[in-house]
Amino acid sequence: MFLILGGGLKTWAQGSFLASNDVKMTISTDRGIPSPELYNPLHLFQAVNPEIEASLSTWAGLQQELADKAETAKDELQLLRQIFQKSHQRLFKKYQQHSTFNEMLSKGNYDCVSGSAALGILLDRFGFSYDIIETDYHVFILAEVGGKKIVLESTLPVGGMITQSSEVEKYLASYAPNQKESSKVFNQRLAGTEASQLDNSIFRKVNLQELAGLQFYNDAIVHFNTQQYQMAIEQLEKAYLLYPSERVLGLLELSKSLLAESN
């Protein structure tokens, strides 16, 4: 099981979250954490590494292109395929671990978190039923069309939309948790594409807000692994506000402990 280290989270005053043309978290307090009532998925994903200038023109253009496709699509499955394919053509240029949403918009670099975030927002926009699945090292989309499950694997431009029922079941089985397995070390990013059924411990649904928390978690790990514990703590506190999960809490408490030891 996850190691939950002792001690409670310190409560920080919340800053306000800015509009889409300025997605930086206001640092009006000692921690820049967005107000829950102002949560917007697009803004939350852009809030990680906001120093990266990201134009929304490509994003807006993709939505308009898909809106046009929706007018002529013969059915939901065809539109879903268009969403997946056009996202790869317009947004997902190069798979690169730890690529944030802003890097995807500005450079085309993406990973499973930023890719699944884009797909999830688009699926919401066009009224699809879907789940975002969090596993130990990976995130993917499980959509439903006409009662049929369809996997959207953002990291695979070719073959990443899995529609055949037997292949969907095979894919899901590869990530099924092993009940005897304990969770992994905390400082591992969600970026992998390979599943090992022997050591899986996490398989659960998350929403877009929680996925944004996982993007903060990924960013915190970069700082943690370079021993920048204060920066890691700041990102983990934002992650915990969005998604109070075991892995976020575990790394947060570990970071605090290591920071105290280093001072």
C-alpha positions as CSV (number, residue, x, y, z in Angstrom):
1,M,0.0,0.0,0.0
2,F,1.0,3.7,-0.2
3,L,3.1,5.0,2.6
4,I,1.2,7.9,4.2
5,L,3.7,9.8,6.2
6,G,2.6,11.4,9.5
7,G,1.4,15.0,9.9
8,G,-1.3,17.0,8.4
9,L,-1.2,19.4,5.5
10,K,-0.7,23.0,6.3
11,T,-3.7,25.2,5.1
12,W,-2.6,28.0,2.8
13,A,-4.6,31.0,1.8
14,Q,-5.9,30.7,-1.7
15,G,-5.0,33.1,-4.5
16,S,-7.4,33.8,-7.4
17,F,-7.2,32.2,-10.8
18,L,-6.8,34.4,-13.8
19,A,-8.6,34.4,-17.2
20,S,-7.3,32.5,-20.3
21,N,-5.2,35.4,-21.6
22,D,-3.2,35.3,-18.4
23,V,-3.3,31.9,-16.8
24,K,-0.7,32.5,-14.2
25,M,-1.7,31.7,-10.6
26,T,-1.8,34.9,-8.6
27,I,0.9,35.0,-6.0
28,S,-1.0,37.4,-3.7
29,T,-0.3,35.0,-0.9
30,D,2.7,32.9,0.0
31,R,1.4,30.1,-2.1
32,G,-0.3,30.6,-5.4
33,I,-3.3,28.2,-5.3
34,P,-6.4,28.7,-7.3
35,S,-9.8,29.2,-5.8
36,P,-12.0,26.1,-6.2
37,E,-15.0,28.1,-7.4
38,L,-12.9,29.4,-10.3
39,Y,-11.6,26.1,-11.6
40,N,-11.5,25.8,-15.4
41,P,-9.8,22.7,-16.8
42,L,-8.0,24.6,-19.6
43,H,-6.8,27.3,-17.2
44,L,-5.7,24.6,-14.7
45,F,-3.6,22.8,-17.2
46,Q,-2.0,26.0,-18.5
47,A,-1.1,27.0,-14.9
48,V,1.8,24.5,-14.8
49,N,4.9,26.3,-16.1
50,P,2.9,29.5,-17.0
51,E,6.1,31.2,-17.9
52,I,6.0,29.3,-21.2
53,E,4.1,31.5,-23.7
54,A,1.4,29.4,-25.3
55,S,-0.9,30.7,-28.0
56,L,-4.4,29.5,-27.9
57,S,-4.9,30.0,-31.7
58,T,-4.0,26.4,-32.5
59,W,-6.4,25.2,-29.8
60,A,-9.2,27.4,-31.0
61,G,-8.5,26.4,-34.6
62,L,-8.7,22.7,-33.7
63,Q,-12.0,23.2,-31.9
64,Q,-13.5,25.0,-34.9
65,E,-12.2,22.4,-37.3
66,L,-13.8,19.7,-35.2
67,A,-17.1,21.7,-34.9
68,D,-17.2,21.7,-38.7
69,K,-16.5,17.9,-38.7
70,A,-19.3,17.4,-36.2
71,E,-21.8,18.9,-38.6
72,T,-21.0,16.3,-41.3
73,A,-20.0,13.2,-39.2
74,K,-22.2,10.3,-40.0
75,D,-22.1,9.0,-36.4
76,E,-20.4,9.4,-33.0
77,L,-17.6,6.9,-33.8
78,Q,-16.6,8.9,-36.9
79,L,-16.5,12.1,-34.9
80,L,-14.5,10.4,-32.1
81,R,-12.0,9.3,-34.7
82,Q,-11.7,12.8,-36.1
83,I,-11.1,14.2,-32.6
84,F,-8.3,11.6,-32.0
85,Q,-6.7,12.1,-35.5
86,K,-6.9,15.9,-35.6
87,S,-5.5,16.2,-32.1
88,H,-2.4,14.3,-33.3
89,Q,-2.2,16.3,-36.5
90,R,-2.6,19.7,-34.8
91,L,-1.3,19.3,-31.2
92,F,0.6,16.1,-30.6
93,K,3.7,16.5,-32.6
94,K,6.4,14.8,-30.5
95,Y,6.1,12.5,-27.5
96,Q,8.4,13.7,-24.7
97,Q,8.2,12.8,-21.1
98,H,7.2,15.6,-18.7
99,S,5.7,17.9,-21.4
100,T,3.2,20.2,-19.9
101,F,0.0,21.5,-21.6
102,N,1.7,24.8,-22.4
103,E,4.6,23.0,-24.1
104,M,2.1,21.0,-26.1
105,L,0.4,24.2,-27.3
106,S,3.7,26.1,-28.0
107,K,6.0,23.3,-29.3
108,G,3.9,20.3,-29.9
109,N,5.6,18.2,-27.2
110,Y,3.2,16.1,-25.2
111,D,3.0,13.1,-22.8
112,C,0.2,11.0,-21.6
113,V,-1.0,13.6,-19.1
114,S,-1.1,16.6,-21.4
115,G,-2.4,14.5,-24.3
116,S,-5.2,12.9,-22.2
117,A,-6.0,16.4,-20.9
118,A,-6.5,17.8,-24.4
119,L,-8.6,14.8,-25.5
120,G,-10.7,15.0,-22.3
121,I,-11.5,18.7,-22.8
122,L,-12.4,18.0,-26.4
123,L,-14.6,15.0,-25.5
124,D,-16.4,17.2,-23.0
125,R,-16.9,19.9,-25.7
126,F,-18.6,17.4,-28.0
127,G,-20.6,15.6,-25.5
128,F,-18.9,12.2,-25.3
129,S,-19.1,9.9,-22.3
130,Y,-15.6,8.9,-21.2
131,D,-13.4,8.2,-18.2
132,I,-9.8,9.2,-17.6
133,I,-7.9,6.2,-16.2
134,E,-4.9,6.7,-13.9
135,T,-2.5,3.8,-13.5
136,D,0.9,3.6,-11.8
137,Y,2.9,5.2,-14.5
138,H,0.4,6.1,-17.2
139,V,-2.9,7.9,-18.0
140,F,-5.3,7.1,-20.9
141,I,-8.9,7.7,-22.0
142,L,-11.7,5.1,-22.0
143,A,-14.6,6.4,-24.1
144,E,-18.0,4.9,-24.7
145,V,-19.9,5.1,-27.9
146,G,-23.2,3.2,-28.3
147,G,-22.5,1.1,-25.2
148,K,-19.1,0.1,-26.6
149,K,-15.8,0.9,-24.8
150,I,-13.1,2.5,-26.9
151,V,-9.5,3.2,-25.7
152,L,-7.9,6.5,-26.7
153,E,-4.1,6.1,-26.1
154,S,-2.8,9.6,-26.7
155,T,0.9,8.5,-26.9
156,L,0.2,6.3,-30.0
157,P,-0.7,8.3,-33.1
158,V,-1.0,5.0,-35.1
159,G,-3.1,2.3,-33.4
160,G,-3.9,4.5,-30.4
161,M,-7.7,4.4,-30.9
162,I,-8.6,0.9,-30.0
163,T,-12.2,-0.1,-31.0
164,Q,-12.1,-3.8,-31.3
165,S,-13.7,-5.3,-28.1
166,S,-11.1,-8.0,-27.7
167,E,-8.2,-5.6,-28.1
168,V,-9.8,-3.1,-25.6
169,E,-10.1,-5.9,-23.0
170,K,-6.5,-7.0,-23.7
171,Y,-5.3,-3.4,-23.2
172,L,-7.3,-2.9,-20.0
173,A,-6.1,-6.2,-18.6
174,S,-2.5,-5.1,-19.1
175,Y,-3.1,-2.3,-16.6
176,A,-5.3,-4.3,-14.2
177,P,-3.9,-4.0,-10.6
178,N,-2.2,-6.8,-8.8
179,Q,-3.9,-6.9,-5.4
180,K,-0.7,-8.2,-3.8
181,E,1.4,-5.4,-5.2
182,S,2.3,-2.3,-3.2
183,S,2.5,1.1,-4.8
184,K,5.6,2.3,-6.4
185,V,8.1,4.9,-5.1
186,F,6.6,8.4,-5.1
187,N,9.2,10.1,-7.3
188,Q,8.1,8.3,-10.6
189,R,6.3,10.4,-13.2
190,L,3.2,9.3,-15.1
191,A,4.8,9.2,-18.5
192,G,5.3,5.6,-19.4
193,T,3.5,3.7,-22.2
194,E,4.5,0.2,-21.3
195,A,2.4,-1.8,-18.8
196,S,3.7,-4.6,-16.6
197,Q,0.8,-6.6,-15.1
198,L,3.2,-8.1,-12.6
199,D,3.6,-4.8,-10.6
200,N,0.4,-2.8,-11.2
201,S,-1.2,-1.3,-8.1
202,I,-3.3,1.7,-9.4
203,F,-6.2,1.7,-11.8
204,R,-8.8,4.3,-11.1
205,K,-11.0,7.0,-12.7
206,V,-10.0,10.6,-12.3
207,N,-11.7,13.8,-13.6
208,L,-10.1,16.7,-15.4
209,Q,-9.4,18.6,-12.2
210,E,-7.7,15.6,-10.7
211,L,-5.7,15.1,-13.9
212,A,-4.5,18.7,-13.6
213,G,-3.3,17.8,-10.1
214,L,-1.3,14.9,-11.6
215,Q,0.3,17.4,-14.0
216,F,1.4,19.5,-11.0
217,Y,2.6,16.2,-9.4
218,N,4.7,15.4,-12.5
219,D,6.3,18.8,-12.4
220,A,7.0,18.5,-8.7
221,I,8.9,15.3,-9.3
222,V,11.3,17.1,-11.7
223,H,12.1,19.4,-8.8
224,F,12.3,16.6,-6.3
225,N,14.7,14.6,-8.4
226,T,17.1,17.6,-8.6
227,Q,16.7,18.1,-4.8
228,Q,14.8,21.4,-5.2
229,Y,12.5,20.4,-2.4
230,Q,11.0,23.8,-1.8
231,M,9.8,24.0,-5.4
232,A,8.6,20.5,-5.2
233,I,6.5,21.3,-2.1
234,E,4.9,24.3,-3.7
235,Q,3.8,22.3,-6.7
236,L,2.7,19.4,-4.6
237,E,0.5,21.6,-2.5
238,K,-1.3,22.8,-5.6
239,A,-1.5,19.1,-6.7
240,Y,-3.0,18.1,-3.4
241,L,-5.6,20.9,-3.6
242,L,-6.8,19.6,-6.9
243,Y,-6.3,15.8,-6.2
244,P,-5.7,14.7,-2.6
245,S,-4.4,11.3,-3.5
246,E,-2.0,9.0,-1.7
247,R,0.9,9.5,-4.1
248,V,0.6,13.3,-3.9
249,L,0.5,13.3,-0.1
250,G,3.3,10.8,0.2
251,L,5.7,12.8,-2.0
252,L,4.6,16.0,-0.3
253,E,5.4,14.7,3.2
254,L,8.7,13.1,2.0
255,S,9.7,16.4,0.4
256,K,9.0,18.3,3.6
257,S,11.1,15.8,5.6
258,L,14.0,16.0,3.2
259,L,13.9,19.8,3.1
260,A,14.0,19.9,6.9
261,E,17.0,17.6,6.9
262,S,18.8,19.7,4.3
263,N,18.5,22.9,6.3
